[in-house]
Amino acid sequence: MTARTERAHVTNQPAETAVKRPRFGGILWRFSRRTSGWASPLAGRRWNPIFARVLHRGRRSGRAYQTPVAARRLADGFIISLAFGAQVDWHRNLEAAGGGVIRWRGRDYEVGGPETIEAGEALPAFHAVQRLFLRLAGIDGYIRVRDAAVVTG
């Protein structure tokens, strides 16, 4: 006779603070990987107000990285959507370093560490069409990074 045992699902986070994955996270991730070759060079350009680049350093390697993100400029910083969740490397690198640089519309902005904000606070910063797509995709994770100083002009 064999005893049947079930393994409990164990997470490092309590259930009430576990991050919900975006509805289309896998689809968005695959689409992003396929289109990054042409989309990445467009991010952070002077004429592109939708996508910015996060310039950050690896937590362990110290290697420099540039990651395109959907961002909106505010008077004192940026709102950035966490389309793939808070576990992405660029977000974890910004947290570990206490900040980084955002290249938006051809300018580099030194920013402090990310602060998690609610969707209700973040969505008004985006244009109506962007809000629609963010809601349809089920993206409800957003961060705010505040300006430390304008690096280049």
Buried (B, 14 or more C-beta within 10 A) or exposed (E): EEEEEEEEEEEEEEEEEEEEEBBBBEEBBEEBEEEEEEEBEEBBBEEBEBBBBBBBBBEEEEEEBBBBBBBBBEEEBBBBBBBBBEEBBBBBBBBBBEBBBBBBEEBBBBBBBBEEBEBEEBBEBBEEEBBEEBEEBBBBBBBBBBBBEEBEE
